[in-house]
Amino acid sequence: MSALGCRNCSVDITTADTDDERIAVRDFLAEYIDDIAPNAVPKLQDDDLFKPLVPWVRNESGDIVAAALTCRSQVAAGAAALERRGGPIPTAAGRYLPVLDKHNELDLLAVRPDHRGEGLGSRLLTWMENHLQSNGVRVWFGNVTPSLAVPELRRFYARHGFTTTNPTDGLPPLLGRIWVMPNAESPAFYFYKALRAPSSQPA
């Protein structure tokens, strides 16, 4: 756990590891991010497909003040689902299997308004990055939708070492693969970065 400070309280970064906890995280995120699907945060039964990391921060009263979700992309999870079924895997889907655990998509991140400016978003981002790096992830990416605070979020991700795209640019191929679903709506921008291998591991 990483001890964090906030106004008049002490909080820790932990992970939501039960279905009830993940429902609570999903409901929290839905308060601040539009159009979150009911199944946006994977259930435990789908952890082998999405490999989710669901960190959250709660205050001393147990209220969620910040939370995030990073996991395999939809296209990679689809390839993993085909592999799980044991049937024939189309060539296009099969291309993702060798890099399932070398990529991760930051899908959701929110901080409760009365706790913004305390560094919780930055601490969550750093915590996730450290975890992903140590588990072999080599590229991390995501996108910001037009309904969010686009200029502020562009500065936030750039400050944390992400490359941010222009509004008309798509996400470039990463690890030699296209990670955006063909029917995905265009976001305000994409962000991405390469993660270094720990010194004891090859890149």
Stockholm file with secondary structure:
# STOCKHOLM 1.0

chainA/1-203         MSALGCRNCSVDITTADTDDERIAVRDFLAEYIDDIAPNAVPKLQDDDLFKPLVPWVRNESGDIVAAALTCRSQVAAGAAALERRGGPIPTAAGRYLPVLDKHNELDLLAVRPDHRGEGLGSRLLTWMENHLQSNGVRVWFGNVTPSLAVPELRRFYARHGFTTTNPTDGLPPLLGRIWVMPNAESPAFYFYKALRAPSSQPA
#=GR chainA/1-203 SS CEEEEETTEEEEEEECCSHHHHHHHHHHHHHHSTTCCTTSSCCGGGHHHHCCBCEEEECTTSCEEEEEEEECCHHHHHHHHHHHHTSCCCHHHHTTGGGTTSEEEEEEEEECGGGTTSSHHHHHHHHHHHHHHHTTCCEEEEEECTTSCHHHHHHHHHHTTCEECCTTCCCCCBTTBCCSCTTCCCCSEEEEEECCCCTTSCC
#=GC SS_cons         CEEEEETTEEEEEEECCSHHHHHHHHHHHHHHSTTCCTTSSCCGGGHHHHCCBCEEEECTTSCEEEEEEEECCHHHHHHHHHHHHTSCCCHHHHTTGGGTTSEEEEEEEEECGGGTTSSHHHHHHHHHHHHHHHTTCCEEEEEECTTSCHHHHHHHHHHTTCEECCTTCCCCCBTTBCCSCTTCCCCSEEEEEECCCCTTSCC
//
